[in-house]
Amino acid sequence: GTKLGPILFLAMINDLDVKPHATDIWKFVDDISTSENITKGSNSKFQFCIDTINSWASCNLMKLNPKKCKELRVCFLRESPDLSPLLIDGHALEVVRSHKVLGLVIQNDLKWNAHIESVVSKASKRLYIIRILRRGRVPVEDLLSIYFALIPSVLEYCCVVWHHAPPLYLADELERVQKRALRIILPGYSYREALAQLGCSRLDERRERHCLNTMKRIEIEGPLSKYVPLSRAS
């Protein structure tokens, strides 16, 4: 509950290491995700990884909750292999088709339908605030500021990861949220007219700019280049 709490927790979990049982591990405050690549014909060693994490938690006087731990399987074979269930203290982990990881909904088929459905639902609920303020005769300039404060951040979260992946109909679902918002702010205007009148851009254009700006920062000598392997940064 304190500002220092997350920092102290990060310092504590920094010594958690699951290699060589897992490929990667991601730690963020009290959230830990790990993965394993299983090549065709090989066996999974992931239970050893789970046991390592569980033992580490016990040594640090913590207990994993099997009900909150999920297993997501991504398979590119025509027939999925028969894998043994992962266990925590004898309890099998639930195998899910999708799961939210640091705000992104990852599906087992690596599509983005579930994520976009999630952000569209969340952003659409916030339109109610703009609608109520519009009825209260809040000026258009203030409504626009409130819109940008509440909604695009939801629709564009981590867009550099998924922007070019969804099909057109999913991109239209995102754009439709902004269309509804501008219809509330400027009733009687078409979408194109409202964009011009308010000096706004389409959401797909904004996402494209986010991607370009991120790529520039990843380039060699850019501020993010040190986080990307040299072969990929070049």
C-alpha positions as CSV (number, residue, x, y, z in Angstrom):
1,G,0.0,0.0,0.0
2,T,3.0,2.3,0.1
3,K,5.0,3.9,-2.7
4,L,8.1,2.1,-1.5
5,G,6.3,-1.2,-1.3
6,P,6.6,-2.2,-5.1
7,I,10.3,-1.2,-5.1
8,L,11.0,-3.4,-2.0
9,F,9.1,-6.3,-3.5
10,L,11.1,-6.0,-6.8
11,A,14.3,-6.1,-4.8
12,M,13.1,-9.2,-3.0
13,I,12.0,-11.2,-6.2
14,N,15.2,-10.1,-8.1
15,D,17.0,-13.3,-7.0
16,L,14.3,-15.6,-8.4
17,D,15.9,-17.7,-11.2
18,V,14.2,-20.5,-13.1
19,K,16.9,-21.4,-15.6
20,P,17.6,-23.8,-17.1
21,H,14.0,-25.1,-16.7
22,A,12.3,-22.1,-18.5
23,T,13.2,-19.9,-21.5
24,D,12.2,-16.6,-20.1
25,I,10.8,-15.0,-16.9
26,W,9.1,-11.6,-16.6
27,K,8.8,-10.0,-13.2
28,F,6.6,-6.9,-12.5
29,V,5.8,-6.0,-8.9
30,D,3.9,-9.1,-7.7
31,D,3.2,-10.5,-11.2
32,I,5.5,-13.3,-12.5
33,S,5.2,-14.9,-15.9
34,T,7.5,-17.5,-17.4
35,S,7.7,-19.6,-20.5
36,E,9.1,-22.7,-22.1
37,N,9.7,-23.6,-25.8
38,I,9.0,-27.3,-26.5
39,T,10.3,-28.5,-29.8
40,K,8.6,-31.4,-31.6
41,G,9.4,-34.7,-30.1
42,S,10.8,-33.3,-26.8
43,N,9.4,-33.4,-23.3
44,S,8.3,-30.5,-21.1
45,K,10.5,-29.6,-18.1
46,F,8.2,-26.9,-17.0
47,Q,7.0,-28.7,-13.8
48,F,10.6,-28.2,-12.5
49,C,10.2,-24.5,-13.2
50,I,6.9,-24.4,-11.2
51,D,8.5,-26.4,-8.4
52,T,11.5,-23.9,-8.3
53,I,9.1,-20.9,-8.0
54,N,7.0,-22.7,-5.4
55,S,10.1,-23.5,-3.3
56,W,11.4,-20.0,-3.6
57,A,8.0,-18.6,-2.5
58,S,8.1,-21.0,0.5
59,C,11.6,-19.9,1.5
60,N,10.4,-16.3,1.4
61,L,7.4,-17.1,3.6
62,M,4.9,-16.8,0.8
63,K,2.4,-19.2,-0.7
64,L,1.3,-19.5,-4.4
65,N,-2.4,-19.5,-5.1
66,P,-3.0,-22.3,-7.7
67,K,-6.4,-20.7,-8.5
68,K,-4.7,-17.5,-9.7
69,C,-2.0,-19.3,-11.6
70,K,-2.9,-20.1,-15.2
71,E,-1.4,-22.1,-18.0
72,L,-1.5,-20.8,-21.6
73,R,-0.4,-23.1,-24.4
74,V,0.5,-21.8,-27.8
75,C,1.0,-24.6,-30.4
76,F,1.8,-24.3,-34.1
77,L,1.3,-28.1,-34.8
78,R,-1.7,-29.5,-36.6
79,E,-2.3,-31.7,-33.5
80,S,-1.5,-30.4,-30.1
81,P,0.7,-32.7,-28.0
82,D,-0.7,-34.4,-24.9
83,L,1.0,-32.5,-22.1
84,S,0.8,-33.4,-18.4
85,P,-1.0,-30.9,-16.2
86,L,1.2,-28.5,-14.3
87,L,0.8,-28.8,-10.5
88,I,1.2,-26.5,-7.5
89,D,1.1,-28.4,-4.2
90,G,-0.9,-31.1,-6.0
91,H,-3.4,-28.7,-7.6
92,A,-3.5,-28.7,-11.4
93,L,-3.3,-25.3,-13.0
94,E,-6.2,-24.2,-15.2
95,V,-5.4,-24.3,-18.9
96,V,-6.9,-21.1,-20.5
97,R,-7.4,-19.9,-24.1
98,S,-6.5,-16.3,-23.2
99,H,-5.0,-14.5,-20.3
100,K,-4.1,-10.8,-19.5
101,V,-0.4,-10.3,-19.1
102,L,0.5,-6.7,-17.9
103,G,-2.6,-5.3,-19.6
104,L,-2.4,-7.3,-22.8
105,V,-4.8,-10.1,-23.4
106,I,-2.7,-12.9,-25.0
107,Q,-4.6,-15.7,-26.9
108,N,-3.4,-19.2,-27.5
109,D,-3.7,-18.6,-31.2
110,L,-1.8,-15.3,-31.0
111,K,-4.8,-13.4,-32.4
112,W,-6.0,-10.1,-30.9
113,N,-9.7,-10.5,-30.8
114,A,-9.9,-10.9,-27.1
115,H,-7.6,-7.9,-26.4
116,I,-9.5,-5.5,-28.7
117,E,-12.8,-6.7,-27.4
118,S,-11.6,-6.0,-23.8
119,V,-10.3,-2.4,-24.6
120,V,-13.3,-1.5,-26.7
121,S,-15.6,-2.6,-23.8
122,K,-13.6,-0.6,-21.3
123,A,-13.4,2.5,-23.4
124,S,-17.1,2.4,-24.4
125,K,-18.1,2.5,-20.8
126,R,-16.2,5.8,-20.3
127,L,-18.2,7.4,-23.1
128,Y,-21.0,7.7,-20.5
129,I,-19.0,10.4,-18.7
130,I,-18.7,12.5,-21.8
131,R,-22.4,12.1,-22.6
132,I,-23.4,13.3,-19.1
133,L,-21.0,16.2,-19.3
134,R,-22.4,17.1,-22.7
135,R,-25.9,17.3,-21.2
136,G,-24.4,19.6,-18.6
137,R,-23.4,22.0,-21.4
138,V,-19.6,21.5,-20.8
139,P,-17.8,23.4,-23.5
140,V,-16.6,21.4,-26.6
141,E,-12.9,22.2,-25.8
142,D,-13.2,20.7,-22.3
143,L,-15.1,17.7,-23.6
144,L,-12.3,17.0,-26.1
145,S,-9.7,17.3,-23.3
146,I,-11.7,14.9,-21.1
147,Y,-12.0,12.5,-24.1
148,F,-8.2,12.4,-24.7
149,A,-7.6,12.0,-21.0
150,L,-9.9,9.0,-20.6
151,I,-10.3,7.0,-23.8
152,P,-7.3,6.9,-26.3
153,S,-5.0,5.7,-23.6
154,V,-7.2,2.6,-23.2
155,L,-7.6,2.0,-26.9
156,E,-3.9,2.5,-27.7
157,Y,-2.3,0.7,-24.8
158,C,0.8,-1.2,-26.0
159,C,-0.4,-0.6,-29.6
160,V,3.2,-0.9,-30.9
161,V,2.9,-4.6,-30.1
162,W,-0.4,-5.4,-32.0
163,H,-1.2,-2.5,-34.3
164,H,-0.4,-4.3,-37.6
165,A,-1.7,-7.7,-36.6
166,P,-5.6,-7.3,-36.3
167,P,-7.7,-7.6,-39.4
168,L,-9.6,-4.6,-40.7
169,Y,-12.9,-5.4,-39.0
170,L,-11.1,-5.2,-35.6
171,A,-9.5,-1.9,-36.4
172,D,-12.9,-0.6,-37.3
173,E,-14.2,-1.7,-33.9
174,L,-11.6,0.5,-32.3
175,E,-12.3,3.4,-34.7
176,R,-16.0,3.2,-33.9
177,V,-15.4,4.1,-30.3
178,Q,-13.9,7.5,-31.4
179,K,-16.7,8.0,-33.9
180,R,-19.2,7.6,-31.1
181,A,-17.2,10.0,-28.9
182,L,-17.0,12.7,-31.5
183,R,-20.7,12.3,-32.3
184,I,-21.4,13.1,-28.6
185,I,-19.0,16.1,-28.6
186,L,-20.1,17.5,-32.0
187,P,-23.6,16.2,-32.8
188,G,-24.7,16.7,-36.4
189,Y,-21.2,16.4,-37.9
190,S,-19.9,13.5,-39.9
191,Y,-16.8,11.7,-38.6
192,R,-14.5,13.4,-41.2
193,E,-16.0,16.8,-40.5
194,A,-15.7,16.3,-36.7
195,L,-12.0,15.3,-37.1
196,A,-11.3,18.4,-39.1
197,Q,-13.2,20.7,-36.8
198,L,-11.5,19.4,-33.7
199,G,-8.1,18.9,-35.2
200,C,-8.0,15.2,-34.4
201,S,-6.5,12.2,-36.2
202,R,-8.0,8.8,-36.9
203,L,-7.0,6.2,-34.3
204,D,-5.2,4.1,-36.9
205,E,-3.1,7.1,-37.8
206,R,-2.2,7.8,-34.2
207,R,-1.2,4.1,-33.7
208,E,1.0,4.3,-36.8
209,R,2.8,7.3,-35.4
210,H,3.3,5.6,-32.1
211,C,4.9,2.6,-33.9
212,L,7.2,4.9,-36.0
213,N,8.3,6.8,-32.9
214,T,9.0,3.6,-31.0
215,M,11.1,2.3,-33.9
216,K,13.1,5.5,-34.0
217,R,13.8,5.1,-30.3
218,I,14.9,1.5,-30.9
219,E,17.4,2.4,-33.6
220,I,21.1,2.1,-32.8
221,E,22.1,4.9,-30.4
222,G,18.4,5.5,-29.6
223,P,17.2,5.6,-26.0
224,L,15.7,2.1,-26.2
225,S,18.4,0.4,-28.2
226,K,20.1,-1.0,-25.2
227,Y,17.1,-3.2,-24.5
228,V,17.1,-4.8,-28.0
229,P,19.6,-7.3,-29.2
230,L,22.1,-5.7,-31.7
231,S,21.0,-8.0,-34.5
232,R,17.4,-6.8,-34.2
233,A,18.2,-3.2,-33.6
234,S,20.1,-3.0,-36.8
